[in-house]
Amino acid sequence: MTTVDDILASLPSAAAAPEGGEETAALDRLPGTFWDATPVLQQIRQMAHARRTSPDAVMHAVLARVAAMADPSVRAASGIQLPATIGWYCGLYGPPGSGKGKAEDTAEELAPFPMVDFAYIDISTGQGMIASYLDHRADPEDDTGKKKILVQVRSRGYALATEGSVLDAMAQMSAGGTLNGVLCKAWMSERQGTSNADVERRRALPKGKYVLSMSLGVQEEPAAKLLEMGTIGLPQRLAWAHASLGPDTPRVRPAITGPIMVTTKSGGELPVTSWVSTLHHLDIPVPQAATDELDALALEIAFGRGYEAPLDTHEPLWRLKCAALLALLHGRTRVLPDDWDRAVVMWQVSCHVRGHVQGIVQRRRQAEEATRRAEAVQTAVESSSAVYEAMHGVHPSVVNVAKRAYRYLVQRDGEIQGRDVNRATVKKADRDRYRASGADGPLWTAALHHAVDQGWVVALEGGLLVAGAKAPE
């Protein structure tokens, strides 16, 4: 049996791997030892390869779909806090055409939604997402039966956006704050809605009575901006995965598989999402070792690490949800040590993908800062040069070289190549003073133009120069 030590041993250490290159890329992908561990994981990888999409992206999209079918009463129990709902957010990252939409389509084949009433949500405003769980019903307190109020009629929700710029655009609008807040609260099934509206327009979801999962496709620019908004809490909740094909993609496509099936107690088989939708009032426990690890991790984050690494503040709940979903994916209602170990690997790989995006953010900021600095320097140079010209006229170094050129030509008494005059008359001290004044052109060029304008030097064809009829004072 593959252990977590086997899986982690196949991942290079983040400290040892150099920035960039194939070794860093390997940190961004779930290793072969992970996929070989169970038939279900092998099936997901095979289906992804058959559809020419990323197994990692398909894996997280499958987990999001499984989580979306879980009733809010199906919860992961850490043994410390109250059991938590298992809604799952995944961020499928890649450039245009990398396969974000294909990963979602492949996940749909592996984990099709059953015929249940749930909120299938296109990401829009926060209030719109809340309203997806509600419908108008007759007010029981209205004897006429004509008055309608909004009541919750759905408890499950699945939000899909195959282009992260949708979320980015919403963040720029006044409704963006509402959307971000709703998404962050929904990940933990916190209370949603407002109580100050009219009864007919009041939108509210009680705490723990709904679940939301989300599959979000993000390109480089929206992903970078999303991570820059880390204080809003959403990036910490995402499971990050590359949507582009990895180096393990086989040249020969394997066979297409069917849905992931679960054998029920009666001996029949159901797609995993259909089976999960039948579960109610279930706490999914974790091993005691996992509880101890979660307790230590929560204390570590509370007493310092949370300030040093704010994007890791939701690691305990992230790993707890992931382990519970891996158990359900394999048709089990309790977390085994292997599930917990694989959740650790998935967290580490997600962090490396997130770190890759953060590297892009950092490099972009550095490039923007360098551009601003260069523009500021150029502006200062132009300003300095303009001020000097206005106050003092032609720079003394220009005048000195122009006079020196005249004297040189008089002494040689003939036609001299301009390059020879340049070498003989331009001194380093003059050049340094000229540059220090903010000038951005060659000293010789300025001096020659000045000498010709003053009549001290005459320029001939072929780059030849002779002394002019007018001598400098």
N, C-alpha and C positions, 0 to 999 in steps of 0.2 A: 504494500500500500504506500502511495506517495504521501510523505509527511510534509509539514510546513518547512522543515529544515531543508528538505530536498528542493522545494520550490524556491525558497529564499536563496539557497546556494546557487541556483541558476541565474539569479539576478546579480549583476555587478553592483558593488557598493557605490552609493552616490558620492562618497568622499573620494573614492579611488578613480572614478571615471572622469576623464577630461571633458571640458566643455565642448559640446559639438561632437560630430563624428558618429561612427557606428556604435561605439560603446554606450554613449548617451542615448542614442535612439533605442537600444535594447532595453533601457530602463523604462521606456514609455509604453512597452507592450507586455501583455500577460505572457509568461514564458510557456514553452511547450509542456513542461512538467505540470503546469496548472491544467492545461487542456486535456492531458492524458489521464487525469486522475479519475474521472468517472465517465460512463457512457453518455450521460446527458451533456456534459461539457464537450465531449468529442463530437456529439451530434450538432451542437451549436457551431463549433468551428468548421465542421464539414459543410454545413448549410451555408455559412458565410463564404467559404471558399468556392462553393458551387455557384453562388450568386455574385462572386467577384466583389466582395465588400469586406470590411474590416471585422474580424471576429470579436475584437474588444468592443467595438461600437454596437454590434448586434447583441452581445452579451448584456450590456447595460440597458439597451432598449427592451430586451426580453424581461429583465428584472422590473423595469418600469411598468410593463404591461401586466406582469404577474401581480405587482403591488397594487395596480389600479383596480384589480378585481377583488381585492381583499376587503371584506366588510370592516368598518371602523372598529368593530368589536374583536377583530383579529389583531393581536398586538404582540410585540416583542418584549419579553420580560427580562430585564437586566439583573433583577434581584436587589437593586438599590433604589432606583426611582420607580414611580408608577409605570406600568407597562405602556409602551409607546406605539402609536399607529405606524404603519410601515410604508407610507407613501415614499416614492423614490424619484429623485430628479437626476437626469443624466444630461451632460453637455457633450455632444458629439462634435468634435473639433476638426476642422479641415478647410482647405481652400475650396473655391467653387469647383464643382465637378468631382470632388473627392469621394462622394458616396454617402453623404449624410442621409439623404432620402432613401437610398437603396438599403442602408442598414435598417431603417425603420420598416421598410417593406419586407425585408427578410425576417425581422423580428415578428411581424404580423403573421407570416407563414408558420413560424415556430410556435407562437403563442397567440392564436386568434381569440378575439373577444367573443364570449358567448352571448346569447340573446338575453341580456339583462338591461334594466333601465339604469343607465349611468350618464354622467355629464361628459360628453365629448367636446372638448373646449378648444377653440382657436384663441390663442393668446391675444387679448385686447386690453381692456381696462380692468382694474381690480374689482370694481363694482360689477362689471360684466361677468367676471369669473364667478363671483359669489352668486349672481343671478342664475348661472347655469344649473345650480343645484335646486332652484326654486321654481315654483309655478303658482299661478293665481288659483285660489280655491275660495269657495263661499265662506264668509265669516260666520263661524258658529254662533257668535253673539248677535248676529243680525237676524231678526225674526222674519224680515221680508225675503231673505235669501238672495238679495240682489248685490249686496256689498261683497267685494272681493278683496282678499288679502294675499300677500306673498307668504307661502309656507314652504318648508324644505320637503321635497318629495324624492330626492336622490341623495345617496350617501357616498357614492363613488365618483371619481372624476379623473379624466385623462386629458392633459393639455399637450398639444403638439404644435411645434413651430419648426419647420425645416430650414428657417433662415433666422439666425440670431439678430439680424438687424431689426426685426420686428420689436424685440425686447429693447434694443438700444434706442430705437425711435421713441418707444413709449417712455423711456427714462428721461428723454428730453422734454416731454410734455408735462403739463400740470398734473395729469393723471398718473404719471410715471411713479411718483412716490406711493400712490395708492396701490399700484400694481406690485411694486417691489415688496411693500408691506404685506399684501395679501399672500404673495408667494412664500415669503418667509414664515408667516404664521401657519399657512396651510401645510408646510412640511412637517409641522408638529401638531397639526389639527387643533390649533388654538382657536378661540372664539373669533368670529369674523362679523363685520357688519356695523351698522349704525343704529342707534336707538332714538335719534332726535328727528327722524323723518316722520311724515304722516304714516299711519298704520298701513294704508294701502300701498305705500312705496318703501316700506321698511324692509331692508335686506339684512338677514342675519343667519349665521350658522353657529350652532352651539358647540362648545368645546368638546372634542372627542367624538363628535357625531358625523364626521365626514372624513374622507381621505382623498388626497390629490397626488397623482403621479404626473411627471412631465418628461418629455423627450424634446430636447432643445438642440437644434443644429446651429453651430456657431462658426463663422469664418474668423479669420485672423483679427481683423480690425474690431468687430463687435466683441470678440472674446477678450482682447486686450482691454477695451474700455470697460467691459464687465468686471474684470479683475481690478481695474483701477477704482471701481466703486465698491471695494471690499467692505467698507463700513456699513453698507446696506444689509449685509448678511447673506445675500443670495449665493455668491461664489463659494462660500464655505459649505453650502448644502449640496452642491453639484457633484456628481460622479463624472470625472473627466475621462474621455477616451478619444483616441485618434480615429477619425472616420476614414482616413486614407489607407490604402493597402500597405501591409507590412512586408518585411523581407522574407517571411515564411510562406508567402503566397505561392502555392504550387503552380507550375506551368500547365499541368494537366488537371482540368477541373474534375473534382469528385462528383459522385451522384447526388442528386437532390434528395433531401430527406422529407419526412412528413412532420406534423406537429410534435412537440414534446408531450408524451403521454404519461399518465399516472395510473397505476393500478389501484383501484378502490378496494375497500374492505370486502365488498361483495364479489370481488374477482373481476369486475369489468374494467374497462379502460376509458379514461377521459383525457382530453387535452388539459394540460396543467392549469390553464386559466379557468377552464370550466370547473375543475375540481376546487380550485381556490375560492371561486365564487360561491360554493356551497358551504364554506366554513363560517361558523359564527361563534361568538363568545369563547374565543380561544386565546390563551396566553402561550406564546412560544418561548419556552425557557432556554437558557444557555447553561453550559457547564459551569461548575463552581469556579474553575480556573479562569474562565472568561469574566465572571463577576468580579473576581479579585483584580484582574487586569484592568477592567473598566474603572473600578474604584481608584486604583493607583493613578490611572491616566487622568481621571477627572480632577484629582488633587494636584497633579503636576500642572495641568492647564490653569487651575484656579490660582496656584501660587507662583506664577511667573511665566510659564510657557505661553499662556494665552496672550500676554502682552508682546512677547518676542515673535510669536507666529500667529497673528490673528486669524489667518485663514485655516488654522487647525483647530479652532475652538469647538467645532462640532464633530470632531473625530470620534468620540465615544458613541454618540447616537448614530453617526454614519456607519460605523462598523457593526453596531448592534442590528440596525436595519438590514445591512447587507447580509450578515450571517443568517438572519431569520428568512430572508428571501431565498438564499441558497438552499436552506432546508426545505422550504416550500417547493422550490424548483425541482427538487429530487423526491417530492411526494412525502415529505416528513413534516411532523408538527412539533419537533423539538430540534434545537441546534446541537449538532455533534461537534466534537473537537475539530474534526476536519473542516466543517463549515466555518468555524471561527478562524482557523488558520488561513483558509482561502480568502476570507474577508480581509485579513491583515494584508495579504498580497495585493488584493484589489485596491485597498486604500493606498498602499505604497505606489503602485503604478499610476493611480489617479493623481497623486501628488506630483509625480514626475511629469505627467502631461501638463498639469497646472503650472509647474515650474517652467516648462518649455514656453508656455504662453507668457508667463511673467518675464522671461528673458527677452521676449519680443517687445514687451512693454518697456523694459529698461533700455534696450537698444534704441527704440524709437524716441524715448525721452532724451537720451544722449545725443542722438542725431539732431533733434529739434533744438536742444540747448546749444549745440555746436553751430547750427545755422543762425540762431539768434545772436550768438557771440560774434560770429563773422560779420553779420549785418551791423552790429553795434560798432565793431572795429572800423568797418568801411565808412559808416556814418561819421565816426570820430575823425578819421583820416581826411575825408572830404571837408568836414567842418573846419578842421585845423588848417588845411591848405587854403580854404577860402578866406578864413580870418587873416592868415598871414598875408595873402595877396592884397586884401583890402587895406590892411594897415601899413604894409611895408613895400608893396610893389613886388618886383621880381626878386626872387631869393638871391642872397649874396653869393651862394655857391654857383648859381647859374651865371651871374655876372662875372665872377672870378674865372670860370672856365672859358667863357666867351672871350674875355680879354686875353687870357693865356693862349687861346687858339689864334687870335690875331697876331700876337707877338711871335708865336711859333712859325706862322706862315711868312711873316716879314723876314725872319731870320733865314728861312729856307729859300725865299725869293723864287717861288715857282709853284706849279700845280702839284698838290700833295693829296694822296688818297685820304678820304675822310677817316677811315679806320686807324690810319697812322696818327692823325691829329688827335683822335679820341684817346689812343693809348698814351700819347705824350702829354696830354693836358689835363685829363681827369684824375684827380688824386683821391685816395681813400677817405681822407678827412673831409673833403668836400662832399663826397657821396654820402658819408654817414650823416653829416649835418643836414643834407637835403632830405634824406629819408626821415630823419627825426622830426622834420617840420610837418610831416604828414603827406609829403608828395608820393604819388604812386606810379610815376613814369620815370624813364631813364634820365639821369642828369645830363648826359651828353646830348640827347635829343633836344631837351629844353634849352641847353646852352647854344647849340648850333642854330636853332630857330631865332634865339635872341640876337646872336651875332649877325645873322643875315638881316634881321629886321633893322638893326642899328647901322647897317652898312659896313660893319667891320670885316665881314667875310662874304665872299661871293661863291655860290655853289655852281659847279659846272656839271656837264653830262659825265656819266661814268663814275659818279661819286667823288669827283675831284673838287678840291677847294683851293682858293687863292685869297690873299689878303685884299680887303676892300680898299676903296679910296679914302674912306673916313676912318680915322684912328680914334680909339676910345680916349676919354679924358684921363 
